[in-house]
Structure formats: C-alpha cells, structure tokens
Amino acid sequence: MKILHCIASIDETDGGTSRSVPLLCSAIAAKGHRVELVHTNSPSPVSLSETDFFKIKTFNQDLWLKPLKGSKALRGYVYAATPDLYHGHALWQFPVHYMARAAQKKKIPYVISPRGMLEPGALKFSSFKKRVAGVSFQNKNLMLAECLHATGELEAKNLRRYGLKNPIAVIPNGLAVNKFNEFLEKGKFTGNHTILFLSRIHPKKGVMSLIEAWAELESIYKEWILVIAGNDENQYEKKLKLQARKMNIAHRIRFVGPVYGDKKKELFRNSDLFVLPSLSENFGIVIAEALASGTPVITTQETPWEDLVRYKCGWWIQADKNALVNALKNALSLESEERLDMGRRGNQLVMSQYSISSVSDKMILLYEWIVNKSRKPDFVYC
C-alpha cells in the first residue's frame, strides 16, 4: 500500500504526537509499505534518525497563514498525490484540512487521528476559535473520514460524545521499547527519592495541583524532591514558581526545562515515581515512557491508563487534589523495593502491549480493511 501521512508539525516541543507519528510511519514502512510524511517547517523538529524507511517532506508555512500552519505548497502537494489512503494527525490547523479536502475531491479514503484534540478538557481551551473552525471546516472533514483513530477507549467514547458516527479504530500509541530497555538494563537507579513530572507546562496537565499537593506533604517526606520538566507554554511556568514561593516550597522543587532523547530517558530512569495529574489526555505517551523505564506512575482517570491498576504498576485516580495527595502518600510510604517491583510490572506491560511493532501491525490491518475491503479488525467499532 501507499500511505500519505499529514501533520501540521513535528516540533519536539509540541508533545507526544510529534514523536509518535514519525515512529509509526517508520514502523509501517519497515514492513514493506510505501509511506510518506508531510508537515510544515518546525523550529525544533524531532530527531528522525529512526525514520530511514519512509520519505518525509517539509513545507514552509505562508506568512499570512502561520497561525494555522497554512502552506500553499503543502496543499498543492497533497492534492497532486495519489496514495491508496491518506492519514491525518491532529486537528484545528490547515495541513490536515488540505489533506481531507484532497481526499474528498479525489475520492480516496482517509483516516483522521484527532490525537486528543476532541477531549472535553482540550475543547475548553480556545473554545470559541475551535467552534468557528468546527463549523467552517473541521466537523465536515471528521464526518467524511472513512475511519477515526482513537488511542484508547476513553478517547473513542469522547469522539462519540462529540457526535461522530464513523467507525472508530482503537489503537494505542507505540513506543520504541528497545531504546528504553537499553537504559533499564543498566539497572534502575534507587535511593534518589525523586518525584518526576514531565510534560508540556500547561494548565491542562494539572501541574498546579501537583505543586499544591506537594505543599501538603513535603514536610513529611523531607528526603524527596519534586522535579518538573517540560516545555513552558505561554509563560505558565512563572505562575507555578510564584505559587511554589507563596507556599514556601520553592526549595523542594526543581524546574529543569525541556529534556529530550537520552537525557529524558535518564531522567525517567533516575526517578522513583512519575506523576501526570492531567485534566485531559487521549493517551499520554510520557506515561508509557515512564513505565518502560521501570518507574511507577500516578495519573488521573482523564487518561486511558486503567492498566496501572490492572497490572499493579501505579495509581489511576480522580482528577482532584485530595485524590492526588492520598496517592502520593501511598506511593512515598512504600519501601524502595516495592516501588521497584511496580516498575518492573510496568515495564512488562509496555513491552507486551505498546511496542511500536505490535501497534504498526494493527494500523496496517486497519488500512487493509479500508483499502482492500478485508475482514474488519476486532479493534474497529462501527
């Protein structure tokens, strides 16, 4: 098959999608399919050392269309392309809109992966602009997709709640698990007593609640420190630092900025607990990365990670401060070996269910069902 993937940006500061999409393209191409990824130029594109198997094309954004990452050159390219199937990732910007319109005009099937952008929490941010974009182009593009891709059952339910009636394929994001195992095999660091938050520094990630919860506990667990890593959005980090100073816990929190590549893996490996108290998350690739690194996780029921309870490798809690305080108490009160056991179970979970090889196999089955009219996969819900 010939598949053309389209995404607005693969800037490493944009979060998990910028990493998971190129990795997916590479894995599918490695299994014999012709794959191409088109995107607009990014200030800090992700490292593409893993992507030797597929073609990638970068298009400059037009100056007057930059707010929506518009590019006439990209538009012309996707209109001229002749794939068996288009696959667009993320919403609200022009590149995937161009792709959908091209597919509609040429009667070529297309898949859209909203990538969490239709989650109730995500829709609250810039809600007016999203309603305008929905009426103008986005809703039609979604409704005419041959299939929608959700990374978990929670996201699939929210796609239905949005009013979409298309078939939905539930396929998680994949991880290059061997890269994390290389670090894990060196031996999980213990005794550092580090709580790690690593994600975009954004209100929806719940990091303010984490700081407030830590303020209630830091005097009890004096040997522990909270590390906050990630790319700052709209200077939100300043508000967090101010709150930490007001609560007299600034000395117990380290802000380390964005981390990537091996530095990020080392940070996961050297942490005893990972916390993502997100208010909206379609998947949360950082949760899979933490588990792959052998680090137990606390996250909220606004993420699709019920497996944390099922596999006894973390805490899946309500998205409120009291629940977070209680989970932190439970986690920090454990012996180091108990947390290590949880980390080992988390690593086994990711190895068995979230490797990019198994995820790409499912995506290929989805494409074959759409293009070749093969048997409907059991992970597709109509």
C-alpha angles and dihedrals in degrees: 000000000000113000127183115201120198130195132161096230144357093196108150090226091062095079136241098336092065088060102035097051098055089044091052091048091051094049093049092048091049088062093061105273126125106243131179129181121202124190142150123262116282130200092229111018118193118260108271098195088121094055106078092123100064140047122249127194126192122202128194117244116240111246096235092046099047096110088066095030090245120178126178089198092056090045091054092048097053090045090054095045122102107202126156088236140005122218120194126193126207130357148244097052132091105249096071089040089056089049094050093048091049091051092048092049094047095039092236116146119248139191125210124204106196090196094212096310093121094052112123092242093049092049090059091067113083086352096168093053090048092051090052092048090046093055093041100051118320101079094050091049091051095046093051096050114117088226139354122224120220122184093215144007092262091057090047090055090050092051088056090046088055087059101255116146100183122119109276124212114205108209123150125227114267132232133210088237096181090066091058093043089058088064095039092053089061087067129270111269113240135186098038092108094211127161109200131204112183121172140086110317094241134133093246091061091070095231092140089059089050092054091048092048091048089053088063093051110031094089090056098045098043095162092060128086131195116227118196115195131173148085114302116235122203091344091291090146089070090060091050093050091048091052091049090053092048090053092046094238101107089111090059096053128071120198107201102173125225119342128190142179119357093355089060092048090050090051090053092046094049094051125090097204136019120209127191109168092181123176091206130016129154093196117335107221089194089065090057090047092051092049092047087054091055095253120136115232140220114198139148135261086249084080125067094243106116084134087080088073096036093053095034094236101121150341125287105195144170114273098253135102097246092055089048093050091051093047091049090050091052094047098045093045092060122099114255091249091055090054090047090054090052089050092052091052090049091052091051090050093055094043092054102040112018106045113131090235094062092040093052090049089058093047091052090051088053092051092048091052090053100040103032099029091236124161114307110255116241091239091064115091120197 
